[in-house]
Amino acid sequence: MFVAPSVVIHPSAEDAWYLRQKVTWGSGAMIGCGAAVARELRWEAEKLAGPQPVRALPVLAAPAARRLVLLGDAGAGKSTLVRYLALVLAGELSDGELDGLAGWLPVLVDVGDWAADPDRTAGTVVSLAAHLHATAEPEPSGVDLDAFLAGDGRAVILVDGLDVIDDPASRDAAAARIAAFADRYPRTRIVVTSRTAGYRRRILDAAGFTHHLLQDLGREQIEMGARRLCAAHRPHDPGAAGRLLAAIDDAPALAELAGSPLLLMILSTGRPEVLDDRRAAYEYVRDVFARPGPGHRGRPTDPDGCPAPVRRHLVADGIVERHTAGELSDDDVVDLFRTRWTDPDWRGVLPHVVAGIPRLAGRAIDPLLRAAPFGYWWTDDPPHHALLAIRCLTEIDIATARTLRTRQIVNTVLDLLEGAYEWEKYSCDERWTRVLVREVRPVLVRLGPAWAGHAGYADWYRLRVSDLSPGLVIEDSVQSLATDIAAGLDPAGAGGNPPTRVVRGPDHPVPAAGERATPVLLDHPSPQERAAALKALAASRHVDADTAARIRDCLSDEWAEVRGAALEAVTALRDLTPEVGAVLRDRVRNEASLPIRRDMVRLLVAGWPDQPETATVLRTLVTTDAGWSVRIEALRALATHWRHDPQTVRYVRGCVVFDPDRRVREIAVRVLFDGWRDEPGTVRFLHGRALEAEDGAVRQIALEALREGWRDDPRTLRFLRRRTVADPEPAIRRLALLRLIDDWRDEPDTAAFVRGRIADPDRFFRLMVVQALAICWPDLPGTLELLHERAVHDWSGDVRAAALRALATGWPDDPDTRRVLRERALLGYVGPDREVARWSLLVGWPDELPELRAASPAV
């Protein structure tokens, strides 16, 4: 019944900092990234944002995994995993993913038993070895464990539950003993498990342990586990697994529970009727988990000992009970949503509060729908306010959800889709689209065709996304998501035949086709009435020739609202006649509204891409338009449709050098790389004008383009080194150094070149040099001497700390290492180098502890 979980690498603060450099200084955070240049940058950004999960068993069996820590929440399966590993190594079970550990001796240690004896916890490495021998499972009878570990050493020590030690100081002392044990028996593998909460990693980090975080079970793993558990515990009910999986698919809250192996087991073996009601399932899981039993570390009604989903439900239950008892008013509960949605912990609790008090659902999500912070799409965090409001719909009766705050929900969903499009367009990053696929699409599909907002979404889809409006088509991934939602809301038509009522708008819904679709209203004195009539005509799908001509006249209306509605109508009605093209070409030069001007460019390119007059207008806009986004649209259109025109590449190069806006210059470099990378003149231009540009962002992008397209050109390495030495911006020097280490590490003189840059004035640059020398070229003559020099004389405490850490982990047997660590540990000031030196001494040379304590009683 065991289901192998997945893990992700859990980098130390230093490793995360290094990855962040690779993204930030590698243009990954800059807007306007072209597809070819951005491919590797996106991969690095995704690696930083969240490494891809991998199966845990191959990680445990990897040759390099000799010191490993498994972290996870309560119920994540840490103990189950290490016990499964012990049984496989003992020959009780077989698993092909662990064949690399065949013949290794498993020694399983429960920290709860070990911590119960203070003499053992505080003892020496020898006493720990004796304890391992006494508690080994299975017991290695006839084996002198100390001699075996010192000799053959092929043992896997499984230390389960470091978090059981409540006192942080005692837990650190135990970690130090584990680290010392690892140093004494270097051939032995050690796996330590701990809950994430309260874990302090610095001691095991310094001892070379890698950290991995157990992940929630995925959909395939949940299905495999449910079928195995139901087959074992309900052999006479063949449909049990199917019902369980259907309930999980129907309720996101149950899917959250099932992601925990422990909670999946409880759901699979519980009473069948609890699956009929999500709240009943939660209460059943909570009650089962709260029962004291073997290995249970929590207390009944104590949230701290429960898995995260149960913990969140217990907190929400407390709020609901206080509301029922009159301790909290309706306003108090609503105020929680207004003030606590920014807190990650509370975002998991608030939907359960809605489930407990469903009559307050509308009032609860109102502050969330109004909470959009300015520019939220251009931050590193998802739009939590909107996602939380939409998730709350899954916690109430579906009939209520289908009518609750319909117009606001529709507008929020459309804002999310438009925001994801804008982000992806200018950053080539699909992260927010993936968030919407995971968080929004299932909710809307669950609401289905009966959702009151279905018509509004369908109209937006037809006017903005579907092939009826090619001039306004959005990026592929967002378009695919929008189409999936449209198909879920209208399975029969798949979004192709939507109703005709548009509710999109800041103040008022647009009337249905026919209510105001009379051409007479196009002459109404009120611009709002004229705009409403145009939108209604757009929704009608068909107008006569006279009305089409009057719509074209509205493109020159004095009110921007009317001109925008007229452009939307021309697009929706596909009025792509030569007369419209002529009007747009004339109007786009004089249009005052930047968004309308940009949309006119898109429609011109979609409707009349092959006309020379269109190319002439685009060239004019590229060089003279006041809006940077319009210049970018025109530049991209020229590069796409007139790439073979000799004038186009000259305009693109001109934008790289002369455009006044940094964003346009960045886009121009990427457009040049994407469209003309095979032309000899491009590499000459990048080596010359682009890399010598005054704008650091242009130099940075040009450097990345050269690395992507001409890595084998000897001039690229030459220019990369020049940027490493001479670029005035530290961020570009760091990027050049990173790329030099990544791609030209094996060049004969790269190591000497990198070492020669140790005097750079930027402290982060010097820190990278120290790390690179210690990791990539530890055997290079002079590396050890340079690390000693940096550990003492560098003016930055961060650089000194990095050098000391490198000495302690890479050269522990060098006699000068201990001397330098002792000197830095006894310094009279507080700094990162002193702390690194003290911890390194405590782990590697515990006999230094008395002297350290004498110098500083706080040690």
Disulfide bonds with the S-S distance in Angstrom:
none
